[in-house]
Amino acid sequence: MATSDEIEQKLRAAFAPEHIEVIDESELHRGHAGWREGGGTHFRVRIRASAFADMNRLARHRAIHAALGTELIGRIHALALEVEA
């Protein structure tokens, strides 16, 4: 399974979002730290879910990292989050 699909699947299961986009931006970082041939290193996630309504920005980011798990987080280099309630 592609890393982007794995990210989306875990976030859908954890937050039942109204909207989610997982964008592999790895090619934009070619030659930078953490980049690997074939992508799967740099991602942007845009997510909107009512589950985030009572959370501040830090709590939202922590919740997303917890939902993805340390194994998945450890495989990627960068994760940009755009989170809305």
PDB file with one MODEL, atoms N, CA, C and O in Angstrom:
MODEL        1
ATOM      1  N   MET A   1       0.849  -1.176   0.000  1.00  0.00           N
ATOM      2  CA  MET A   1       0.000   0.000   0.000  1.00  0.00           C
ATOM      3  C   MET A   1       0.895   1.240   0.000  1.00  0.00           C
ATOM      4  O   MET A   1       1.884   1.294   0.730  1.00  0.00           O
ATOM      5  N   ALA A   2       0.553   2.218  -0.805  1.00  0.00           N
ATOM      6  CA  ALA A   2       1.308   3.470  -0.852  1.00  0.00           C
ATOM      7  C   ALA A   2       1.194   4.181   0.489  1.00  0.00           C
ATOM      8  O   ALA A   2       0.171   4.089   1.167  1.00  0.00           O
ATOM      9  N   THR A   3       2.237   4.879   0.859  1.00  0.00           N
ATOM     10  CA  THR A   3       2.249   5.595   2.138  1.00  0.00           C
ATOM     11  C   THR A   3       1.113   6.605   2.212  1.00  0.00           C
ATOM     12  O   THR A   3       0.486   6.750   3.261  1.00  0.00           O
ATOM     13  N   SER A   4       0.839   7.300   1.125  1.00  0.00           N
ATOM     14  CA  SER A   4      -0.258   8.276   1.128  1.00  0.00           C
ATOM     15  C   SER A   4      -1.600   7.595   1.398  1.00  0.00           C
ATOM     16  O   SER A   4      -2.438   8.145   2.113  1.00  0.00           O
ATOM     17  N   ASP A   5      -1.809   6.417   0.838  1.00  0.00           N
ATOM     18  CA  ASP A   5      -3.048   5.668   1.089  1.00  0.00           C
ATOM     19  C   ASP A   5      -3.123   5.212   2.543  1.00  0.00           C
ATOM     20  O   ASP A   5      -4.193   5.226   3.151  1.00  0.00           O
ATOM     21  N   GLU A   6      -1.986   4.810   3.092  1.00  0.00           N
ATOM     22  CA  GLU A   6      -1.946   4.380   4.483  1.00  0.00           C
ATOM     23  C   GLU A   6      -2.266   5.544   5.427  1.00  0.00           C
ATOM     24  O   GLU A   6      -2.995   5.371   6.403  1.00  0.00           O
ATOM     25  N   ILE A   7      -1.723   6.720   5.136  1.00  0.00           N
ATOM     26  CA  ILE A   7      -2.019   7.912   5.931  1.00  0.00           C
ATOM     27  C   ILE A   7      -3.510   8.210   5.880  1.00  0.00           C
ATOM     28  O   ILE A   7      -4.140   8.429   6.915  1.00  0.00           O
ATOM     29  N   GLU A   8      -4.073   8.218   4.676  1.00  0.00           N
ATOM     30  CA  GLU A   8      -5.498   8.522   4.522  1.00  0.00           C
ATOM     31  C   GLU A   8      -6.366   7.504   5.253  1.00  0.00           C
ATOM     32  O   GLU A   8      -7.315   7.879   5.942  1.00  0.00           O
ATOM     33  N   GLN A   9      -6.054   6.239   5.111  1.00  0.00           N
ATOM     34  CA  GLN A   9      -6.841   5.183   5.753  1.00  0.00           C
ATOM     35  C   GLN A   9      -6.836   5.348   7.274  1.00  0.00           C
ATOM     36  O   GLN A   9      -7.887   5.238   7.906  1.00  0.00           O
ATOM     37  N   LYS A  10      -5.688   5.605   7.859  1.00  0.00           N
ATOM     38  CA  LYS A  10      -5.598   5.749   9.314  1.00  0.00           C
ATOM     39  C   LYS A  10      -6.342   6.988   9.797  1.00  0.00           C
ATOM     40  O   LYS A  10      -7.003   6.947  10.834  1.00  0.00           O
ATOM     41  N   LEU A  11      -6.242   8.078   9.061  1.00  0.00           N
ATOM     42  CA  LEU A  11      -6.929   9.300   9.473  1.00  0.00           C
ATOM     43  C   LEU A  11      -8.434   9.195   9.291  1.00  0.00           C
ATOM     44  O   LEU A  11      -9.189   9.722  10.107  1.00  0.00           O
ATOM     45  N   ARG A  12      -8.883   8.528   8.243  1.00  0.00           N
ATOM     46  CA  ARG A  12     -10.325   8.305   8.072  1.00  0.00           C
ATOM     47  C   ARG A  12     -10.873   7.464   9.218  1.00  0.00           C
ATOM     48  O   ARG A  12     -11.947   7.757   9.745  1.00  0.00           O
ATOM     49  N   ALA A  13     -10.149   6.431   9.604  1.00  0.00           N
ATOM     50  CA  ALA A  13     -10.596   5.554  10.691  1.00  0.00           C
ATOM     51  C   ALA A  13     -10.636   6.294  12.028  1.00  0.00           C
ATOM     52  O   ALA A  13     -11.533   6.062  12.839  1.00  0.00           O
ATOM     53  N   ALA A  14      -9.686   7.169  12.256  1.00  0.00           N
ATOM     54  CA  ALA A  14      -9.587   7.844  13.549  1.00  0.00           C
ATOM     55  C   ALA A  14     -10.529   9.038  13.687  1.00  0.00           C
ATOM     56  O   ALA A  14     -11.033   9.295  14.781  1.00  0.00           O
ATOM     57  N   PHE A  15     -10.780   9.777  12.594  1.00  0.00           N
ATOM     58  CA  PHE A  15     -11.483  11.052  12.710  1.00  0.00           C
ATOM     59  C   PHE A  15     -12.749  11.189  11.867  1.00  0.00           C
ATOM     60  O   PHE A  15     -13.459  12.184  12.010  1.00  0.00           O
ATOM     61  N   ALA A  16     -13.055  10.239  11.003  1.00  0.00           N
ATOM     62  CA  ALA A  16     -14.219  10.317  10.113  1.00  0.00           C
ATOM     63  C   ALA A  16     -14.351  11.725   9.510  1.00  0.00           C
ATOM     64  O   ALA A  16     -15.359  12.399   9.721  1.00  0.00           O
ATOM     65  N   PRO A  17     -13.341  12.161   8.770  1.00  0.00           N
ATOM     66  CA  PRO A  17     -13.337  13.543   8.273  1.00  0.00           C
ATOM     67  C   PRO A  17     -14.385  13.810   7.204  1.00  0.00           C
ATOM     68  O   PRO A  17     -14.768  12.932   6.431  1.00  0.00           O
ATOM     69  N   GLU A  18     -14.833  15.069   7.195  1.00  0.00           N
ATOM     70  CA  GLU A  18     -15.730  15.520   6.127  1.00  0.00           C
ATOM     71  C   GLU A  18     -14.933  15.744   4.844  1.00  0.00           C
ATOM     72  O   GLU A  18     -15.461  15.621   3.739  1.00  0.00           O
ATOM     73  N   HIS A  19     -13.653  16.075   5.011  1.00  0.00           N
ATOM     74  CA  HIS A  19     -12.772  16.310   3.860  1.00  0.00           C
ATOM     75  C   HIS A  19     -11.368  15.863   4.241  1.00  0.00           C
ATOM     76  O   HIS A  19     -10.919  16.092   5.364  1.00  0.00           O
ATOM     77  N   ILE A  20     -10.680  15.225   3.304  1.00  0.00           N
ATOM     78  CA  ILE A  20      -9.283  14.855   3.523  1.00  0.00           C
ATOM     79  C   ILE A  20      -8.551  14.808   2.193  1.00  0.00           C
ATOM     80  O   ILE A  20      -9.065  14.279   1.207  1.00  0.00           O
ATOM     81  N   GLU A  21      -7.352  15.362   2.174  1.00  0.00           N
ATOM     82  CA  GLU A  21      -6.442  15.274   1.040  1.00  0.00           C
ATOM     83  C   GLU A  21      -5.077  14.891   1.594  1.00  0.00           C
ATOM     84  O   GLU A  21      -4.603  15.490   2.559  1.00  0.00           O
ATOM     85  N   VAL A  22      -4.461  13.916   0.999  1.00  0.00           N
ATOM     86  CA  VAL A  22      -3.086  13.536   1.345  1.00  0.00           C
ATOM     87  C   VAL A  22      -2.264  13.712   0.070  1.00  0.00           C
ATOM     88  O   VAL A  22      -2.472  13.008  -0.918  1.00  0.00           O
ATOM     89  N   ILE A  23      -1.339  14.649   0.106  1.00  0.00           N
ATOM     90  CA  ILE A  23      -0.574  15.015  -1.073  1.00  0.00           C
ATOM     91  C   ILE A  23       0.891  14.650  -0.848  1.00  0.00           C
ATOM     92  O   ILE A  23       1.506  15.088   0.124  1.00  0.00           O
ATOM     93  N   ASP A  24       1.439  13.848  -1.748  1.00  0.00           N
ATOM     94  CA  ASP A  24       2.855  13.496  -1.685  1.00  0.00           C
ATOM     95  C   ASP A  24       3.632  14.622  -2.360  1.00  0.00           C
ATOM     96  O   ASP A  24       3.602  14.757  -3.584  1.00  0.00           O
ATOM     97  N   GLU A  25       4.326  15.426  -1.564  1.00  0.00           N
ATOM     98  CA  GLU A  25       5.101  16.552  -2.068  1.00  0.00           C
ATOM     99  C   GLU A  25       6.586  16.218  -2.165  1.00  0.00           C
ATOM    100  O   GLU A  25       7.420  17.118  -2.265  1.00  0.00           O
ATOM    101  N   SER A  26       6.915  14.953  -2.137  1.00  0.00           N
ATOM    102  CA  SER A  26       8.319  14.526  -2.095  1.00  0.00           C
ATOM    103  C   SER A  26       9.140  15.088  -3.248  1.00  0.00           C
ATOM    104  O   SER A  26      10.277  15.513  -3.045  1.00  0.00           O
ATOM    105  N   GLU A  27       8.586  15.097  -4.440  1.00  0.00           N
ATOM    106  CA  GLU A  27       9.348  15.544  -5.602  1.00  0.00           C
ATOM    107  C   GLU A  27       9.738  17.022  -5.481  1.00  0.00           C
ATOM    108  O   GLU A  27      10.746  17.443  -6.047  1.00  0.00           O
ATOM    109  N   LEU A  28       8.947  17.804  -4.751  1.00  0.00           N
ATOM    110  CA  LEU A  28       9.271  19.213  -4.541  1.00  0.00           C
ATOM    111  C   LEU A  28      10.518  19.374  -3.678  1.00  0.00           C
ATOM    112  O   LEU A  28      11.110  20.453  -3.638  1.00  0.00           O
ATOM    113  N   HIS A  29      10.916  18.314  -2.992  1.00  0.00           N
ATOM    114  CA  HIS A  29      12.039  18.359  -2.057  1.00  0.00           C
ATOM    115  C   HIS A  29      13.241  17.559  -2.557  1.00  0.00           C
ATOM    116  O   HIS A  29      14.130  17.211  -1.780  1.00  0.00           O
ATOM    117  N   ARG A  30      13.263  17.277  -3.836  1.00  0.00           N
ATOM    118  CA  ARG A  30      14.373  16.509  -4.429  1.00  0.00           C
ATOM    119  C   ARG A  30      15.702  17.158  -4.048  1.00  0.00           C
ATOM    120  O   ARG A  30      15.899  18.361  -4.224  1.00  0.00           O
ATOM    121  N   GLY A  31      16.604  16.336  -3.522  1.00  0.00           N
ATOM    122  CA  GLY A  31      17.921  16.821  -3.135  1.00  0.00           C
ATOM    123  C   GLY A  31      17.999  17.368  -1.725  1.00  0.00           C
ATOM    124  O   GLY A  31      19.095  17.638  -1.233  1.00  0.00           O
ATOM    125  N   HIS A  32      16.860  17.539  -1.056  1.00  0.00           N
ATOM    126  CA  HIS A  32      16.845  18.041   0.316  1.00  0.00           C
ATOM    127  C   HIS A  32      16.969  16.882   1.299  1.00  0.00           C
ATOM    128  O   HIS A  32      16.880  15.714   0.923  1.00  0.00           O
ATOM    129  N   ALA A  33      17.172  17.226   2.544  1.00  0.00           N
ATOM    130  CA  ALA A  33      17.292  16.216   3.607  1.00  0.00           C
ATOM    131  C   ALA A  33      16.059  15.317   3.629  1.00  0.00           C
ATOM    132  O   ALA A  33      14.927  15.787   3.512  1.00  0.00           O
ATOM    133  N   GLY A  34      16.296  14.038   3.780  1.00  0.00           N
ATOM    134  CA  GLY A  34      15.208  13.084   3.921  1.00  0.00           C
ATOM    135  C   GLY A  34      14.595  12.593   2.625  1.00  0.00           C
ATOM    136  O   GLY A  34      13.812  11.644   2.641  1.00  0.00           O
ATOM    137  N   TRP A  35      14.928  13.213   1.502  1.00  0.00           N
ATOM    138  CA  TRP A  35      14.331  12.821   0.221  1.00  0.00           C
ATOM    139  C   TRP A  35      14.894  11.472  -0.218  1.00  0.00           C
ATOM    140  O   TRP A  35      16.080  11.185  -0.051  1.00  0.00           O
ATOM    141  N   ARG A  36      14.005  10.651  -0.784  1.00  0.00           N
ATOM    142  CA  ARG A  36      14.408   9.359  -1.347  1.00  0.00           C
ATOM    143  C   ARG A  36      13.807   9.215  -2.737  1.00  0.00           C
ATOM    144  O   ARG A  36      12.717   9.717  -3.011  1.00  0.00           O
ATOM    145  N   GLU A  37      14.526   8.531  -3.604  1.00  0.00           N
ATOM    146  CA  GLU A  37      14.014   8.229  -4.940  1.00  0.00           C
ATOM    147  C   GLU A  37      12.706   7.461  -4.800  1.00  0.00           C
ATOM    148  O   GLU A  37      12.622   6.532  -3.997  1.00  0.00           O
ATOM    149  N   GLY A  38      11.699   7.828  -5.559  1.00  0.00           N
ATOM    150  CA  GLY A  38      10.418   7.140  -5.524  1.00  0.00           C
ATOM    151  C   GLY A  38       9.369   7.806  -4.649  1.00  0.00           C
ATOM    152  O   GLY A  38       8.220   7.366  -4.613  1.00  0.00           O
ATOM    153  N   GLY A  39       9.753   8.862  -3.943  1.00  0.00           N
ATOM    154  CA  GLY A  39       8.783   9.604  -3.134  1.00  0.00           C
ATOM    155  C   GLY A  39       8.499   8.951  -1.802  1.00  0.00           C
ATOM    156  O   GLY A  39       9.256   8.105  -1.327  1.00  0.00           O
ATOM    157  N   GLY A  40       7.383   9.363  -1.205  1.00  0.00           N
ATOM    158  CA  GLY A  40       6.974   8.807   0.073  1.00  0.00           C
ATOM    159  C   GLY A  40       7.707   9.386   1.263  1.00  0.00           C
ATOM    160  O   GLY A  40       7.757   8.765   2.325  1.00  0.00           O
ATOM    161  N   THR A  41       8.285  10.587   1.096  1.00  0.00           N
ATOM    162  CA  THR A  41       9.055  11.174   2.191  1.00  0.00           C
ATOM    163  C   THR A  41       8.462  12.463   2.748  1.00  0.00           C
ATOM    164  O   THR A  41       8.626  12.750   3.934  1.00  0.00           O
ATOM    165  N   HIS A  42       7.785  13.233   1.929  1.00  0.00           N
ATOM    166  CA  HIS A  42       7.251  14.540   2.323  1.00  0.00           C
ATOM    167  C   HIS A  42       5.759  14.593   1.958  1.00  0.00           C
ATOM    168  O   HIS A  42       5.391  14.412   0.797  1.00  0.00           O
ATOM    169  N   PHE A  43       4.917  14.839   2.951  1.00  0.00           N
ATOM    170  CA  PHE A  43       3.475  14.845   2.721  1.00  0.00           C
ATOM    171  C   PHE A  43       2.831  16.095   3.285  1.00  0.00           C
ATOM    172  O   PHE A  43       3.304  16.684   4.257  1.00  0.00           O
ATOM    173  N   ARG A  44       1.730  16.485   2.643  1.00  0.00           N
ATOM    174  CA  ARG A  44       0.850  17.542   3.146  1.00  0.00           C
ATOM    175  C   ARG A  44      -0.522  16.899   3.332  1.00  0.00           C
ATOM    176  O   ARG A  44      -1.030  16.230   2.432  1.00  0.00           O
ATOM    177  N   VAL A  45      -1.113  17.107   4.500  1.00  0.00           N
ATOM    178  CA  VAL A  45      -2.446  16.584   4.791  1.00  0.00           C
ATOM    179  C   VAL A  45      -3.366  17.768   5.059  1.00  0.00           C
ATOM    180  O   VAL A  45      -3.084  18.611   5.910  1.00  0.00           O
ATOM    181  N   ARG A  46      -4.460  17.817   4.326  1.00  0.00           N
ATOM    182  CA  ARG A  46      -5.532  18.785   4.570  1.00  0.00           C
ATOM    183  C   ARG A  46      -6.719  17.978   5.064  1.00  0.00           C
ATOM    184  O   ARG A  46      -7.217  17.093   4.368  1.00  0.00           O
ATOM    185  N   ILE A  47      -7.164  18.291   6.270  1.00  0.00           N
ATOM    186  CA  ILE A  47      -8.224  17.498   6.866  1.00  0.00           C
ATOM    187  C   ILE A  47      -9.193  18.405   7.616  1.00  0.00           C
ATOM    188  O   ILE A  47      -8.788  19.347   8.296  1.00  0.00           O
ATOM    189  N   ARG A  48     -10.478  18.101   7.477  1.00  0.00           N
ATOM    190  CA  ARG A  48     -11.529  18.811   8.216  1.00  0.00           C
ATOM    191  C   ARG A  48     -12.409  17.757   8.875  1.00  0.00           C
ATOM    192  O   ARG A  48     -12.974  16.893   8.205  1.00  0.00           O
ATOM    193  N   ALA A  49     -12.515  17.841  10.196  1.00  0.00           N
ATOM    194  CA  ALA A  49     -13.322  16.871  10.932  1.00  0.00           C
ATOM    195  C   ALA A  49     -13.854  17.513  12.198  1.00  0.00           C
ATOM    196  O   ALA A  49     -13.153  18.288  12.851  1.00  0.00           O
ATOM    197  N   SER A  50     -15.072  17.199  12.541  1.00  0.00           N
ATOM    198  CA  SER A  50     -15.670  17.745  13.764  1.00  0.00           C
ATOM    199  C   SER A  50     -14.943  17.251  15.012  1.00  0.00           C
ATOM    200  O   SER A  50     -15.051  17.868  16.071  1.00  0.00           O
ATOM    201  N   ALA A  51     -14.215  16.159  14.902  1.00  0.00           N
ATOM    202  CA  ALA A  51     -13.453  15.627  16.037  1.00  0.00           C
ATOM    203  C   ALA A  51     -12.420  16.635  16.548  1.00  0.00           C
ATOM    204  O   ALA A  51     -11.983  16.536  17.694  1.00  0.00           O
ATOM    205  N   PHE A  52     -12.029  17.593  15.724  1.00  0.00           N
ATOM    206  CA  PHE A  52     -11.025  18.575  16.110  1.00  0.00           C
ATOM    207  C   PHE A  52     -11.620  19.830  16.751  1.00  0.00           C
ATOM    208  O   PHE A  52     -10.878  20.733  17.140  1.00  0.00           O
ATOM    209  N   ALA A  53     -12.938  19.897  16.865  1.00  0.00           N
ATOM    210  CA  ALA A  53     -13.617  21.119  17.298  1.00  0.00           C
ATOM    211  C   ALA A  53     -13.135  21.638  18.652  1.00  0.00           C
ATOM    212  O   ALA A  53     -12.961  22.847  18.809  1.00  0.00           O
ATOM    213  N   ASP A  54     -12.921  20.787  19.604  1.00  0.00           N
ATOM    214  CA  ASP A  54     -12.539  21.228  20.949  1.00  0.00           C
ATOM    215  C   ASP A  54     -11.037  21.147  21.205  1.00  0.00           C
ATOM    216  O   ASP A  54     -10.601  21.168  22.356  1.00  0.00           O
ATOM    217  N   MET A  55     -10.251  21.055  20.146  1.00  0.00           N
ATOM    218  CA  MET A  55      -8.797  20.943  20.287  1.00  0.00           C
ATOM    219  C   MET A  55      -8.108  22.195  19.779  1.00  0.00           C
ATOM    220  O   MET A  55      -8.533  22.796  18.792  1.00  0.00           O
ATOM    221  N   ASN A  56      -7.035  22.585  20.463  1.00  0.00           N
ATOM    222  CA  ASN A  56      -6.210  23.663  19.935  1.00  0.00           C
ATOM    223  C   ASN A  56      -5.274  23.075  18.876  1.00  0.00           C
ATOM    224  O   ASN A  56      -5.286  21.870  18.624  1.00  0.00           O
ATOM    225  N   ARG A  57      -4.479  23.927  18.271  1.00  0.00           N
ATOM    226  CA  ARG A  57      -3.620  23.489  17.160  1.00  0.00           C
ATOM    227  C   ARG A  57      -2.658  22.377  17.588  1.00  0.00           C
ATOM    228  O   ARG A  57      -2.492  21.390  16.871  1.00  0.00           O
ATOM    229  N   LEU A  58      -2.034  22.534  18.737  1.00  0.00           N
ATOM    230  CA  LEU A  58      -1.087  21.527  19.207  1.00  0.00           C
ATOM    231  C   LEU A  58      -1.784  20.193  19.475  1.00  0.00           C
ATOM    232  O   LEU A  58      -1.256  19.138  19.123  1.00  0.00           O
ATOM    233  N   ALA A  59      -2.944  20.233  20.085  1.00  0.00           N
ATOM    234  CA  ALA A  59      -3.698  18.999  20.373  1.00  0.00           C
ATOM    235  C   ALA A  59      -4.111  18.304  19.076  1.00  0.00           C
ATOM    236  O   ALA A  59      -4.090  17.075  18.998  1.00  0.00           O
ATOM    237  N   ARG A  60      -4.481  19.073  18.071  1.00  0.00           N
ATOM    238  CA  ARG A  60      -4.855  18.490  16.772  1.00  0.00           C
ATOM    239  C   ARG A  60      -3.668  17.758  16.150  1.00  0.00           C
ATOM    240  O   ARG A  60      -3.804  16.637  15.659  1.00  0.00           O
ATOM    241  N   HIS A  61      -2.509  18.403  16.176  1.00  0.00           N
ATOM    242  CA  HIS A  61      -1.314  17.793  15.595  1.00  0.00           C
ATOM    243  C   HIS A  61      -0.916  16.536  16.374  1.00  0.00           C
ATOM    244  O   HIS A  61      -0.538  15.525  15.781  1.00  0.00           O
ATOM    245  N   ARG A  62      -1.002  16.605  17.680  1.00  0.00           N
ATOM    246  CA  ARG A  62      -0.678  15.426  18.494  1.00  0.00           C
ATOM    247  C   ARG A  62      -1.641  14.280  18.216  1.00  0.00           C
ATOM    248  O   ARG A  62      -1.226  13.123  18.154  1.00  0.00           O
ATOM    249  N   ALA A  63      -2.921  14.591  18.049  1.00  0.00           N
ATOM    250  CA  ALA A  63      -3.928  13.565  17.769  1.00  0.00           C
ATOM    251  C   ALA A  63      -3.648  12.895  16.420  1.00  0.00           C
ATOM    252  O   ALA A  63      -3.775  11.678  16.290  1.00  0.00           O
ATOM    253  N   ILE A  64      -3.274  13.680  15.436  1.00  0.00           N
ATOM    254  CA  ILE A  64      -2.964  13.123  14.117  1.00  0.00           C
ATOM    255  C   ILE A  64      -1.731  12.235  14.198  1.00  0.00           C
ATOM    256  O   ILE A  64      -1.726  11.133  13.649  1.00  0.00           O
ATOM    257  N   HIS A  65      -0.696  12.696  14.870  1.00  0.00           N
ATOM    258  CA  HIS A  65       0.513  11.880  15.018  1.00  0.00           C
ATOM    259  C   HIS A  65       0.207  10.575  15.746  1.00  0.00           C
ATOM    260  O   HIS A  65       0.721   9.521  15.373  1.00  0.00           O
ATOM    261  N   ALA A  66      -0.627  10.640  16.781  1.00  0.00           N
ATOM    262  CA  ALA A  66      -0.999   9.426  17.515  1.00  0.00           C
ATOM    263  C   ALA A  66      -1.778   8.466  16.622  1.00  0.00           C
ATOM    264  O   ALA A  66      -1.561   7.255  16.670  1.00  0.00           O
ATOM    265  N   ALA A  67      -2.684   9.005  15.807  1.00  0.00           N
ATOM    266  CA  ALA A  67      -3.479   8.163  14.911  1.00  0.00           C
ATOM    267  C   ALA A  67      -2.607   7.480  13.865  1.00  0.00           C
ATOM    268  O   ALA A  67      -2.872   6.338  13.491  1.00  0.00           O
ATOM    269  N   LEU A  68      -1.579   8.159  13.394  1.00  0.00           N
ATOM    270  CA  LEU A  68      -0.693   7.583  12.386  1.00  0.00           C
ATOM    271  C   LEU A  68       0.253   6.559  12.996  1.00  0.00           C
ATOM    272  O   LEU A  68       0.624   5.586  12.339  1.00  0.00           O
ATOM    273  N   GLY A  69       0.640   6.769  14.232  1.00  0.00           N
ATOM    274  CA  GLY A  69       1.509   5.810  14.926  1.00  0.00           C
ATOM    275  C   GLY A  69       2.981   6.057  14.661  1.00  0.00           C
ATOM    276  O   GLY A  69       3.357   6.617  13.632  1.00  0.00           O
ATOM    277  N   THR A  70       3.797   5.638  15.590  1.00  0.00           N
ATOM    278  CA  THR A  70       5.233   5.899  15.502  1.00  0.00           C
ATOM    279  C   THR A  70       5.897   5.186  14.329  1.00  0.00           C
ATOM    280  O   THR A  70       6.856   5.707  13.760  1.00  0.00           O
ATOM    281  N   GLU A  71       5.414   4.022  13.961  1.00  0.00           N
ATOM    282  CA  GLU A  71       6.014   3.270  12.850  1.00  0.00           C
ATOM    283  C   GLU A  71       5.858   4.047  11.534  1.00  0.00           C
ATOM    284  O   GLU A  71       6.821   4.197  10.782  1.00  0.00           O
ATOM    285  N   LEU A  72       4.655   4.533  11.263  1.00  0.00           N
ATOM    286  CA  LEU A  72       4.409   5.282  10.030  1.00  0.00           C
ATOM    287  C   LEU A  72       5.116   6.635  10.072  1.00  0.00           C
ATOM    288  O   LEU A  72       5.745   7.033   9.092  1.00  0.00           O
ATOM    289  N   ILE A  73       5.019   7.330  11.177  1.00  0.00           N
ATOM    290  CA  ILE A  73       5.690   8.621  11.310  1.00  0.00           C
ATOM    291  C   ILE A  73       7.198   8.455  11.103  1.00  0.00           C
ATOM    292  O   ILE A  73       7.844   9.325  10.518  1.00  0.00           O
ATOM    293  N   GLY A  74       7.749   7.355  11.575  1.00  0.00           N
ATOM    294  CA  GLY A  74       9.173   7.100  11.438  1.00  0.00           C
ATOM    295  C   GLY A  74       9.628   6.856  10.009  1.00  0.00           C
ATOM    296  O   GLY A  74      10.814   6.993   9.710  1.00  0.00           O
ATOM    297  N   ARG A  75       8.711   6.500   9.124  1.00  0.00           N
ATOM    298  CA  ARG A  75       9.063   6.230   7.720  1.00  0.00           C
ATOM    299  C   ARG A  75       9.065   7.462   6.845  1.00  0.00           C
ATOM    300  O   ARG A  75       9.617   7.441   5.745  1.00  0.00           O
ATOM    301  N   ILE A  76       8.450   8.545   7.320  1.00  0.00           N
ATOM    302  CA  ILE A  76       8.384   9.754   6.504  1.00  0.00           C
ATOM    303  C   ILE A  76       9.295  10.828   7.104  1.00  0.00           C
ATOM    304  O   ILE A  76       9.620  10.795   8.291  1.00  0.00           O
ATOM    305  N   HIS A  77       9.690  11.762   6.272  1.00  0.00           N
ATOM    306  CA  HIS A  77      10.604  12.807   6.728  1.00  0.00           C
ATOM    307  C   HIS A  77       9.856  14.061   7.174  1.00  0.00           C
ATOM    308  O   HIS A  77      10.235  14.690   8.162  1.00  0.00           O
ATOM    309  N   ALA A  78       8.795  14.430   6.453  1.00  0.00           N
ATOM    310  CA  ALA A  78       8.094  15.671   6.747  1.00  0.00           C
ATOM    311  C   ALA A  78       6.591  15.496   6.573  1.00  0.00           C
ATOM    312  O   ALA A  78       6.129  14.825   5.650  1.00  0.00           O
ATOM    313  N   LEU A  79       5.839  16.116   7.482  1.00  0.00           N
ATOM    314  CA  LEU A  79       4.388  16.035   7.438  1.00  0.00           C
ATOM    315  C   LEU A  79       3.836  17.429   7.737  1.00  0.00           C
ATOM    316  O   LEU A  79       3.883  17.893   8.876  1.00  0.00           O
ATOM    317  N   ALA A  80       3.315  18.087   6.709  1.00  0.00           N
ATOM    318  CA  ALA A  80       2.692  19.401   6.869  1.00  0.00           C
ATOM    319  C   ALA A  80       1.202  19.186   7.086  1.00  0.00           C
ATOM    320  O   ALA A  80       0.556  18.471   6.321  1.00  0.00           O
ATOM    321  N   LEU A  81       0.655  19.806   8.132  1.00  0.00           N
ATOM    322  CA  LEU A  81      -0.757  19.579   8.477  1.00  0.00           C
ATOM    323  C   LEU A  81      -1.550  20.880   8.372  1.00  0.00           C
ATOM    324  O   LEU A  81      -1.153  21.920   8.896  1.00  0.00           O
ATOM    325  N   GLU A  82      -2.682  20.785   7.678  1.00  0.00           N
ATOM    326  CA  GLU A  82      -3.670  21.864   7.607  1.00  0.00           C
ATOM    327  C   GLU A  82      -4.952  21.268   8.168  1.00  0.00           C
ATOM    328  O   GLU A  82      -5.624  20.489   7.493  1.00  0.00           O
ATOM    329  N   VAL A  83      -5.295  21.632   9.403  1.00  0.00           N
ATOM    330  CA  VAL A  83      -6.367  20.974  10.142  1.00  0.00           C
ATOM    331  C   VAL A  83      -7.465  21.979  10.474  1.00  0.00           C
ATOM    332  O   VAL A  83      -7.200  23.066  10.987  1.00  0.00           O
ATOM    333  N   GLU A  84      -8.701  21.594  10.170  1.00  0.00           N
ATOM    334  CA  GLU A  84      -9.872  22.422  10.487  1.00  0.00           C
ATOM    335  C   GLU A  84     -10.916  21.581  11.204  1.00  0.00           C
ATOM    336  O   GLU A  84     -11.007  20.368  11.010  1.00  0.00           O
ATOM    337  N   ALA A  85     -11.693  22.249  12.029  1.00  0.00           N
ATOM    338  CA  ALA A  85     -12.791  21.586  12.721  1.00  0.00           C
ATOM    339  C   ALA A  85     -14.062  21.692  11.902  1.00  0.00           C
ATOM    340  O   ALA A  85     -15.107  21.192  12.317  1.00  0.00           O
TER     341      ALA A  85
ENDMDL
END
